[in-house]
Each structure stands twice: as structure tokens, then as C-alpha cells.
């Protein structure tokens, strides 16, 4: 019998657990998560109006309900009050860290810390009911917003800013976020990229959704698009890039409909400074860029100010160090060899990584499958040696002896019931519980019932 701890219950953690129990019938897996709720970014990162992607939770649920897999939520590894990584390794034959990339990249420009300036991650966490999120009035008093970045997350937050109450009400968005967005006076949204349309990272499906928003014009300047040489001749682009160009061409040629809200897609503008007005963000200053001939851009020292009371940066995620594990600050990842953690260049027995903390914040949800498969292959190849390590027979009791009181699957099911009941009481479908107190209180109902 091999006992494995997987730290993180998002897609990479679930795919790792799935691979282990499918390929070796002697493996038992505990999936640990700091949160009382499973599924990681599928629960707390996918936009609430993307029901098809959110339905992936059903696939992950099947993994966590496997007879040799156990979900243990509310377990902090490392950090103040957390179980040290070294102690966790003493309780299991192997530990796989699938902790993702927990923070966002900064712009590094003056004024970035002004009130009204946020990361897209913080905004997404708020409307996704992440228990660590804060409601600091994202849209309060704002009439215009700037979203810096042209990836799928940037498209998501742009779309959520343009959604009305009618479209948001059927989602699982927490009530406070729904009320705030429904009352929002934001009618002008600028989504801005420093490079050209052929280099944007959004997918065509996500991009087209902007054009399907009710009472919303999507405005694109054809002269700005033409700064990209690949726009005039997209023949050398990939099929996905060509589809993006086709969508943008259509919007550039279409006259505005006079809708209540406007989304302006801007390109070849690099953020230079966030400007203050009345003690908060009042505008974002951009420098015009042009292609440098090598796939990048260079500045022109020509500037444009875009007025906005809300600025959201969406320029990528970054991994953070986990106390007790080695960390490469340059890449934001844990050094590894085919998923095996490296300490000073030497393979660390029993320690593994998968997901973003292994490869960096790249790819889509499905990218985690081959990533997890490589790590699982390495771990199972090491299994004969790992099985010789002495570990407690009852890991749950061992965790409790360390002062850890995990929230099990029954606790998570109690949270689901509480969210369904809250939705019914509000005349909606499921509505997420938005804070630690309500999540823990719901989980306790399972403990008291048992």
C-alpha cells in the first residue's frame, strides 16, 4: 500500500490523484486543500456565466469520490499556523504539490497602488466568492474602466463589467457582487494590449462572446489594427490567430449601434503610469508602441491618457514560494526533473510537483492532464523505494494530532446544500457562500449530523 498526499484540489491535483489510483490499485490518495471547497480555479477562476466550463466540476467530483481518494479541506501546508512540509512528508510515502500560481504579476509603473487599481485576479476572486476576497467597491463610483491585457482572463473581466443583472442573476455569483455589478454605472470599458491583434492571447470563442453581449457595442479602430503587419497579411498566422483577425475585421467595419455600453479594444499601447484624480485612479497613461521586427514592440515616446476610475491589470499569474520547498524566483516554479522535486540539484525523495507550480502559468485546463501524467509516471516508478518508508497507518488521526481538523467530503457536501438553499431563498439557483465564516458554519452541520 502506498499513501500519497496531493496538495491542491484543482484540475492538476485531481488529474494527479486520478492517474495514481487508475494506474496502481495499491495507491491511496488524500487530496489536501487550504480551502474547505474543492476544484481550485474551476470554482474560483472560471467566470460564473461560463456554465459549460464550470461543469468540469462533475468530472473532478468523480475523482474525489473514488473509493481510494479522500478530500481533506481546510488544511494549510506551510506558513504561519500551517503544517510544515517536512512533517507532511513524514505522514505519507509521497507528497505531490499542485498549488498553482497564487499571485498576479505587477505592471511596475507609477501609480499602480492607487485606490481603484486592482489585479484582475482580485476582481475575479470577488465575483467568484473566494473566501479571501475583499469587497472594496470595485465598481462603486466608476463610469469607465481600463482592463490591461488581452488574454482570456482580460476578456472575462471585460465581459463581466458589461453584463447586466438579467444575465448575471442565473449564475452562482454571490449576492453582494451581483448587486454591485447590477448597480454599476460603468458604460465604457477599454481592453488594452501592448502588442498587436495577431499576438493577443485570447481565444476566438472568448473574443466572440464580447460581440454577443446585449446592448453593447464593440469598437475597434482599423488604423490601430493596421499597425500590425500580420493584420494586412495573416497568411503566415496560425488558424486560431487568423480567426481572431477575422472577428476584429468584422467589428472594425461595423458601424456602432448606439448601445448603452461600449467595449473598446485597443492595441499597441503600453501602460506607463496610473494618474490620480481625487485621491484615486482617474486615468491610465499609455505609450504608443510599434512592432520592433523581432516579435516584440518598442516605445515611441508618444502618449495617450485614457480616463477611467477602475483599472484592472491582467498580465499573468506567478507562483509564490511554499515554505519548506525549494523555489526558483526567476520562473516562479519549484525546480524539478520530470515532476521530481530537486533540492540543490538533487532529487528529493518522495516530493513531487504538478500543474502551474511545476511548469509556470501556461496552457488551459486540459494542459494539466499530460503534466500530471508525467509526474504520476515518475512517482509510480519510484514506488518500490517509497513504499519502504514508515508512515502512520491512520493518517487522519496523525493529522489531527498535529492540530489539523480537516473538512471532509461530507463537509463539502453540506456547503453545497447550504449554497443551494441560499439560492432558493433568494429566488436564484445555487448562490456561493462568500466568506470563511459561512463556509465553516455550513461544513459544521455535516460534523454535527454525523
N, C-alpha and C positions, 0 to 999 in steps of 0.2 A: 504494500500500500504506500502510495506517495501522496503526501499532503502539501498542497500548493496554495499560497496566498496570492491573489491578484488584487493589486491596489488600484482601484478605479473601475467604475461600472458603466463607463461609456462604451461606444462601439468597440474600441480596441481591447478593452478589458473583457467584454462579453465574447468577442471573437477568440480571444486567447483562451478563456475558460472553455468555450465550445470545442476548440481544437484539441485541448488536453483530454477532455472526457471522451471525445469521439475516437481518439487515436489510441487511448490506453485505458482499459477498463479497471485498472488498479489505482487510477488517479482520483483524488477528491479535492475539490477546489472551494475555497472560501473567497468570495468576491467582496472586498472591503471598500467602503466609500466614506469619505468625510461627511457627506450629506446623508440624510435619512431616506432620500429618494434615489432610485437608480436611473440609469440611461444617460448620464452626463449631458453633453451638448445636444443630444436628441430631445431631451426635456427642456434644457435651459439655453439652447442656442438656435434651434430651428424656429423660424418665425411662426407665430401662432396661427396664421392663415394658410400655412403650408401643411394641410392635413395629410397629404399623401406621404410626405417625408416623415412626418410625426408618427405615421402608422408603423414605421420601422420599430417602434417600441414593442409591437407584438412579436417581432422576431427575436428581439433581445429578451423579452419576457420568457420565451420558450427556453432560452439558455439558462436563465436564472431559476427556472422551475425544474431543471433537470435534477434527478434524484441524487446525483453526486456533486451538485453545485449548491452552495449556500450563500445567500446575500446577507451581509452584515453591514448595515448602515450606521452612520454616526460615529465612525471610528477614525480618529485623527492619527496620522502617522507622521512623526517628526514635529518639530516646532514646540512652542510652549504648551504644556499640558498634553502633548501627544505621545503616543507610544514610540520609543526610539526605533529606528530602522534596524539597529543591531539586535534589539530584543525581539522584534518581529521575526527576524531570521532564525532565532533560537526556537521559535514556536512551530516553524514549518520546514519541510525539506527544501523548499524553494520559494522565492518571492519574485513576482513579476510586477514591475511598476508601470502602470498605464495611466499616468496622472495628467497627460495632456499638456497644453501650454496655457498657463493660468493668468497671464497678464498680456497687456497690449503694448505695441510699440508707440513711442512718442515722436512728435514731429521735430522737436528740438529747435523751436522758433520762439522769439519773444512773445509774451502774452498768452502762451499756451495754458497757463494756470489760472487765467481769469475766470470768474464765475460765468457760466454759460458755455464753457469749453469742456467737452467730455470726450471720452473714448466711446466708440460705437459699442464696445463690449459692455460698458456700464449702462448704456441705454437699452441694449438687448436684455441684460440681466434684469433691469427694472420691469420691462413689459413681459418678461418671461417668468416673473415671480421667483427669481433666485433669492434665497433667504439672506444672502449677504448684500443684496442690492439696497441702495438708498433712494428715496424719493425726494430729490432736491429741486423739484419744479423744473424739469427738463424743458417743457414747452410753455410754462407759465410766462405770459407777457411777450412771447416771441411771435413775430409775424413772418419772419424769414429765417431759413436755416441753410447752413452750408454743410454738406457731407463731403469730407475729404477722402477720396479713394474711389476706385472703380472696379471693385470686386463684388462678389455675391453678397457679402455682409453689407457693403455700402448700398447695394440695390435694396436689400431687405429693409434697412432703416429708412431709406428714402420712401419706400412703399408704405411702411407703417405710418410715417408722418403724413402721408397723403390719404390714408384710409379714413373713412367716416364711421360713425357709430353703427350704422346699419351693417357694414361689412365686418366690423370688429366684434359685435355682440355675440355671434355664434361661436367665437373662439374660446379657448380656455384662459384667456388673458385675465390677470387679477383685476378685481373690481376698481381699485384706485387708479390703475394705469388706464383702464378702459374709460373711466370718467374723465381723466385728464386729457387723453387723446381726443375724445369726443368733443370736449370743450375747446380744443386747440384752435388758435387763430392763425396758425401757420398756413399761409397760402402760396408762398414762394419757396421752392426748395432747389438748391443748386448742388448737383453732384459733380465733383471736380477731380480730374486726373492730371498728373504732371506730364504724362506721355500721351500718345495718340490713340485713336479708337482701335487701331489694329493690335495694340498692346494691352488693351483693357482685359481684366481677368474675369469679368462676369460671363456667365453662360447665356446663350441666346434665349433659353427658356425663361430665365430670371429677367433678362432685359425686356422681353416682350410683355411681361406682366405689368410693367410700368404703363405701357400703352393701353392696357385693358382696364385701368382704373377709372371708375365713373367720375364725371365732372372734373377731369384733369387733362390739361394739355401737356404734351411732352415736346419741348422746344430744343432744337439743335441748330447751331449756326453752320451752314455749309462751308463758309470760308474758314472756320476753325477746323473742321474735319479735313479740309483740303491741305492743311499743313502737313498731314501725314502722307508721305509718298505712296504708301500701300493703299491708301483710300482711293486714289485715282486708278491704280492698277493692282487689284487684290489677288491676281492670279497666283502669286507665289505664297499666299497665306494658306493656313490650314482650312479645312471645311468649316470648322466652328468659327474661326475668325471671319471668314467670308460671310457667314450668316449674320454675324454681328454687324458687319458693314452694311449689309442689305437692309437690316432693320433701321439703322441710323440714317441711311439714304432716304428711306421712306418718310421718316419723321422730318428730315431736313426739307423735303419737298412739299410737305403738307402744311397748309395754312392753319394757324391757330383757330380753335373752335370758340374761343371766348369763355372757356371754362372757369370755374371759381378758383381752382388751384392750378399752379404751373410748376412743372419739373423741368429745370434747365440742365442739360448735360453739357458739361464744359471739358475741354481738353487742352493740353499744353499749357497748364497753369500750375506753378509750384508754390505752395504756401511759404510766405516769407515772414509774416507777422500777424498776430491777432490784435486788433485795435480796440481800445476801450471806449465805452460811452456810458456815462452814468455809473461807473464802477463795475461794469460787466462787459462782455463781448458786444461790440457794436458793428464790427466789420472784420473781414479777413482780407489781408493784403496778399496778392499773388504776384509772382514774377512770371512773365510770359517766357515760355521755353520753346525751343525748336529742336528738331532731330539733330543729333551730333554725327550721324553717319555710321555709328557703331552699335546701334540698338538702344542707345540711351538718349538723353537730352542735355542741352546746355542752356544756361540762362541768357537773357538778352538785356537785362537791366531795364526792362520796360515793365511797369507795374500797373495793376488794376485792383481796386478795392471793391469787394462785394459786401454790401450791407447785410448783416444777419445778427440776430440776438441769440442764436443757438449754433454752435459749431461742434460737429461730431467727426472725430478722426477715425478712419477705418483703413489703417495702413499696415495691418498684420498683427499676429499674435507672437508671443515669445514665452518660452519655458522659463520657469524660475527654479532655483536650487531647492532640493529637498534635503533637509538636514540629515546627515549620515550617508548621503550618496555623493559620489564624485559628480562634477558638473563642469561642462565646457561653456564658459560665459560667452565665448565668441559665437557659437552656434545655438546656444540656449538649449542644449541637449545633454544627456548623460552619455559619456564615452562608452562604446560597446563594440563587440565583434559578433556579428550575426545575432544580435539580441543579448549576448552575454555581457554583463557589466564589466568594464575594465577599471581597475584601480591602479593608477600609476603604470598603465600599460599591461598589467597582468590580469587575467580573467579572475573575477571574484566568484568563488564557489557559491552556487545557489542563488545568485542575484541576476535578474534579467529585466529587460525593458521592451515595451512595445508601444506603438502609437506615436503621438507628436513628441513626447519626451525622448523618443528614440531617434526619429528622423527629422524633427522640426515640423512646424505647422504647414504642411503641404498636403495636397490631394483633397479628395472628397471622402465621404463616409466609407464608401466601398474600398478606398485605398488601404483602410485598416486591415482588411482581410489578408492580403499577401504579407503585409508587415507582421501581423500576428502569427501567420503560418510559419514564417522564418524563425521567430522566437520559439514557438512551440516545438519545432523540429530540433532546435538546439537543446532545449530543456529535456526533451524526451531522450535525446542521445546521451545526455548526462545522467539520466535517471538511475542507472545501476549504481553509480558512485553516490548520488544524492540520497538514495534510499538507505544508505548505511549510517546517515546522520541520525542521532537520537533526538526525537521531538516528543512533546506530550501526547498522550493518547486522546485526551479531551481538550482540543484547542479552545473551545468556547469557555470552558472553566478556567483555562490558563489565561485567556484574555481578561476575564472578569477579575482574576486575582491581581491583574495589573491595573485595576481601577477602570477598565473599559466595560461599558454596558451597551453592547450593540443593539441596534434596532433591526430585528429580523424581518423575514418576508411577510409575516403576519402584521407587523407594524406598518410596513409599506402598504399592504392591502387596506389597512384601517385608514391610512392617509387618502388612498384612492376613494374609499367610501365617503370620507368627510368632504372631499372635493366635489363628488357627485351630489351630495346632499346640499352643499353650499350653492352649487349651480341651480339646483331645483328650487331652492328658496329664493333665488334672485331672478327666476324666470329665464335662466340661461341653461346651457348644457353644463359640462364639467367646468368648474372655476378653480384655478390653482390657489392653494394656501400660500400666502406671500412671505411668511416670516418663520423664524426658528420656533418661536413660542407656539404658534398654531400647529406647526408640523409635529412637534414633540407631543403636544397635547393629544393630537389625533392618534399618534403611534401608541401612546399610553393606554388608549382604550382597548387596544389589542392585548396588551400585557395584563390589564385588569380582567378582561374577559377570560383569559387563559388561567 
